[in-house]
Amino acid sequence: MTDRILDTFMELAAIESVSLEESGVAGYVMDAARACGFEPYMDKAGDVLGGNAGNIYIKIPALQIEAPPIMFCAHMDTVTPVKGVEPVIKGERVVSAAKTILGADCKAGVAAIIELMKMSSQGEIEHGPLELVLTVAEEKQLQGVRHLERKRIESRYAFVLDAEGPVGKIVNASPTQDNLLFVFKGKSAHSGVEPEKGINAIFGASWAISLMHLGRIDAETTANIGVISGGRAVNIVPDMVTVEGEVRSLDMGKLEKQRKSMVKAALEAEAAVGVGVEVKVERAYEGFQIDSQDALVQLGIEGGKAMGLKMEVQSSGGGSDANFLNTIGIKSVVLSIGAREPHTINESVKVKDLSKLARLCAEIANSAGRMRIS
C-alpha cells in the first residue's frame, strides 16, 4: 500500500489547485473512481462560486459488513504559493523542492480517499456502505461545502480528513469564527503643502490596532488582524484604509467579548484621531463540540486500536468542512492527516503517515459494523 498511495500523493501534489481552480485534481479523482468501477458525480458548486470544478460525490457499496453509511471527506484546494510546486522525497518526508507549499493540506486526505477506493475495488478490505466527498474552496472559508447537494448524502456521520499533525488525532471541537472589516475614513490633503488640512486614515487605523489585544487571548480564543489596505501615494494624506481581521473561540461568550473589544478599539480611535469608522461583522462559520465519549469519536478510537494506534482526542483552533457539516445534521469529527507546517513553504508529510491514514480510514470503515452509532 505504501508505494501505491505515495505515487498517488506525488501525482496529486504536482497538480496546482488553488481555491476555485481545482479542475486538475477533480479530474484525477474522477478518473481514479471510474478506474475502480465507481461512478463519480460533480455538482454545480464551481459554477455558483466562479470556479472550474464542483464538489465530487462517490458511493461505494458495502462489502461483507452491515453498518450505517459512513462519509469520508477531504478538500481538493490549496492555499498559495503553489506555482511550480515540485514534490520530492527527502528522507522520510515529502517536501516541495520549490519555494511553494507542498499541498499535503489536504492532498494527503485526497490520496487516502483514493486509496480507500482502490482497496475496496480490489477486495482488500471489508466495510459497510461508504460515501466519499471531495470539496472545493475549503480554504476560502468553507465555500464549497456550503453548496453540497444535501439530498445526495445518506450518511449521518462523517470523518473529515483535514487536521494537521501526525496521524492519530481526532478533533472533536472547533471554534466559531467571526470576520471583522473596519473602514477608516479620513480626509485627503497634500502631505507637503497642507497636511494640517488632512485626516490620516492610516494613522487612525494604526491607533485602533494598537489598542487591540491580538494573538492568543486564552486557551480557547484567538484574534488576528491580517490585511490592511489603503493610501494612494506618499505625498497624499490617506483618506481611507480598510483593516480585515478575525476572532475565533470555542466559547461563544469569549468570542463575543473579544469581538466587542476590537470594535471598541476602532471607535476609540474615531474619537481620538477624528477619523470616521464603519464596522462590519460577519459569521464565517459555526463551531462544534462533540463529546469524547460520543459513538462517532469512539469509532475513530476503535479504528486506531485495530491497527495498534492510540488515538488522541483534542480540540482545534482551526476550521474545516466539519464545521459546516455539523450545522446541516451530519455529525462530523476531523482526523489528522500527517501534514506538518501547513500553509507555509516548509510544509511536509511523512511517507509512513500517508499509508497510515489510508489504513486508519479502512479500519474505521470496518469497525463501523461492530459499533453502535447514534
N, C-alpha and C positions, 0 to 999 in steps of 0.2 A: 504493500500500500504506500510506503514512504516515497518510493521513486515515482509512482503514478501521480500522487497528489502534489509532489514537488514540481513535476513537469507542468501540471495544470496551473499551479500558482505562478510559476515563472512566466508562462504564456499570458496569464491574466494581468500580471503586474506590468508587463511590457505594453499593454494597451492603455493609452491615455483616456481617461474617463472622468474628467471633472464634472461637477454637477450640471445637469441638463445636456451633457454630451456623452451619454453612456451607451450609445448605439453599438460601439465595438464590443464592449463586454456583454451587452444584451444579446447580440448575435452569437457570441461564443457560447453563452449559457443555453440559448435555444437550440443551437446545433448539438451541444452535448446531450441535451434532453432527448432530442429525436434519435440520436445515435444509441441511446439507452432504451428506446422503444416507448418513450413517453411523449405526449403532445403538449407543448407549452402554449400558454395564451398570454398575449401582451395587451394591456388595457390602454386607454387614451390619456393617461396622465401626462405624457410628454407633450401631446397637442395642447392640453389645457395650460401647462406651465411654460410652453415655448421651448421645449427640449426636443431631442431627436429620438427618444425612446420612452416607453412606458414601463410600468411595473409588470413583472412576469410571475405567472402562477403555474405550478406544475403539481399534478396529483399523482401519487404513487399508491397503487392498491396494496392492501395488506398481504404479507407473506407469512403464513403459518401462525399468526398471532391475532387474537381478538382483543381489540383495545379501542378506546375513543381516538379519533383522529388527532394527531399532533402536528403543529405547524413549526417549521424552522424558517427563520427569516434573516436575510442579510441585505445590505445596500450595495449598489454597484458603483456609486460615485465616489470621488475622492476630492480632497482639497488641493490647492496649488502650493508650491510649484510642481508641475508634473511634466512639462515639456522636455522631451528627450530622456524620459525615465529609462534606466538600464539596470534591471535586476541582475545581481551576480551573487554567487555563493562565496562567502568569506568565512572560512572555518565552519562553525556550527550554525551560522546565521545567513539569512538572505538580506542583502542591503542594496541600495541604489548606488551604482558607480558614478552617477551624475549628481549634480547639486540639486536634487529633487527629492520629494517624498518617495517612499517605496510604494505606498498604496496597500500595505498589509491591512490597514483600516480602510475598507473592510474586505479586501480581496482574499484574505485568509479565510474569512467566513464564506465567501462565494465559492472558493475552492473546496471547502469542506462539504458544502451542499452538493456540488457536482460529484464529489467522491461518494457521497451518500447515494446518489442516483446510480452510480456505477456499481457499487456494492450490491444494491438491491437488484439491478438488472441482471447481474451475474450470479444471483442466489447466494451471495457470501454472507448475508445477514437475514435474520428473521425479525419482522416488525409488524405493527398494526398499520392502519392507513396513515399516510404522510401527506402533508401539504407543504410545498416549498414555495416561498415567496421572496422574490428579489426586487428591491425597491430602487427608485431613482430619487435624486435630490434630497437625500437624507441630510447631507452636510449643509443644506440651505434650510435649516430648522424644520426638518421633517416634512418638507413639502410633498414629496412623492407619496408617502404612506397615507397622507390625508385624502388622497384621491383613489384609494383602493376601492375595488368593486366588492363591497362587503358581502353581497349575496353569493359570491363565488367561494367564500371561505366557510367551511363547515366546522373547523376546529374552534374549540373554546379555550384552548391552551396553546401557548407558543413559547419557544426559546429563540431569542434574538441573539445572533452571533455578532457581537459588536463591542465588547468591553476590552480595554487594554490589559496587558499583563499576561503572565504565563497561564496556560490552560489549567483550569482547576478552580476558577472563581465563578460564583453565581451572584449577580447583582439583583437584590430583591427590593431596593429602594432607590429612587432617583428624584432629583429636585424639580420643583416648579420653577420656570424661568420667565421673568418679565424683561422686555426690552424697553429702554428709555431713549427718547430722542429730545434733545434740548436745542432750540434755535435761539441764539443770542443775537439781538438786533441793536446795532449802534447807529452811527451817523458818519458818512464818509467825508473826508476833507484832505487837502494836500498836506502831507506829513512834514514837509519842509517849509511851507509858506504860512499855513494857518492851522496847525494841529489842534490848537485850543478850540476850534470850531467843530472838531470831530468827537465822536464817542467810540472808543475802540472795543469792538465786539470780541476780539480775541482776548483782550485784557479781561473783559467780563467773564468769558468762559474760563480763563485760567484761574480767576478769583474763585469761581464756583467749584472747580475741580479741586483746588487746594483745600477746600472745606470738607470734601467728601472723604469718608472712610472707605478705602478700597482694598481689594485683595481678599485675604482670608479674614472674614469677620468673626466667625466662630466655627465649631466643628460641623455645623450644618449649613452655613451660609457663606456665599462669596459675592463679590461685586467687582465690576470692571468698567473702565472707560476704554473703548477700543478704537474709535475712529473720530478724528477731528478734521473738519473741512471748512475752509474759509479764506478770505483775503484774495486780492487781485494783483497787487504789486507792492513792493517795499515802500514806495513813496505815496501810498494811499492809506489813510486810516481806514481799517476794515469795518464795513457797516453790517456784516453778517457772518456768523460762523455757526456750524452745526456740530453737535457733540453727540455721539452714539455710545450707549453703554448697556449694561445688563446687570441684573441681580438674580441670584438663584438661592433657593433654600429648601431643605426638607421639611421645614416648619413654616406654615403659612403665616403665623403671627410674626415670625422673624423676617420673612420676606416682605411683609407689608411695612414693618418698622424700618428696614433698610431702604426700601424704595422711597418712603416718605422723607427719610433723612437726606437722600440725594436730591429730591425735588426741593426741599427746604434750602439746601445749599445754593441751588440755582436762583431761588427767589431772594436769598440774602445778597447775592451778587447784584441782582437787579436793583436792590435798594442802595447798595454801597457804591456801585460804579455808574449807575444811571442807564444801563442797557435795558432793552426790553427782552423778556424771556417767554417763549412758548414751549410748553412741555407736552409730549405725547407718550403715553404708556400703553404698551401692547403685550398681551399674554402670548409668549412664544409657544409654550406647551405646559401641560399639567404634569405634576409629579405623580409618583405611585409608591406605595409601600405595601409589600406582601409579607405576611408573617413567615418567619423562618421555618415554622412547623407546617406551613401550608403544603398540601399534597404535591403541588407543582414543584416547589423547591425541593421537597423530599425525593421527587422523581429524578431531578438533576443529581442529587446526592447519591441516589441508588445507582444511576448510570455510571458515576465516577467510581463507586465502590466495586462495580462489576469488573473494572479494569485496574483495580488497585490504586485508584486515585482519590485522595482525601480532598473533598471539595470545601472551599471556604465561602461562606455566605457573608456578604457585606453590602453596604450602601455605596453609591457613587455620586460624584458631583457633576457628572455629565448626563446629557440627554441622549435618547436613541429612539428608534421606531417603537420600542416597547412603551414609551410614554404615551404615544397616541393609541397603540393597540389596546392598552388597558382602558382608555376612555371609551372605546367602542365595544367593550364587552369581551375582548379576547385577553384573558389573564396571561400576562407575559413577564418573564424574567430574562435577564441578559447573561450570556456566557462569555467569559474572556476567550480571546482568540489567538493569543500569543504575540500580538503586536506590541512592540516596545517603542516608546517615544513617538507616538503617532502625531501627525500634523507638523512634523519637523523633518529636516533633511537628514537627521540621524536615525530615522525610523528603521526598524529591523524586525525580523521574526525568526525564531529558531526553527530549523528544519524539522526537528522532532515534534515541535508543537503543532505543525500542520497535520501530520498523521494522527497525533494525539487528539486533536479537535474533532476530526472526522470519526475516529473510533468512539469518542465520547457521545457524539450525536447518535451513532449506531446503537450504543449501549442504552441510551435514553429511550430510543425508539423500541428497543427490545424489552426494556424494563416496564414500559407502559402497560404491557399485558398483565403484569403482576401487581401493579399499584392501583389504588382506588383514588381517582382524581375527582374532586367535587368543587 
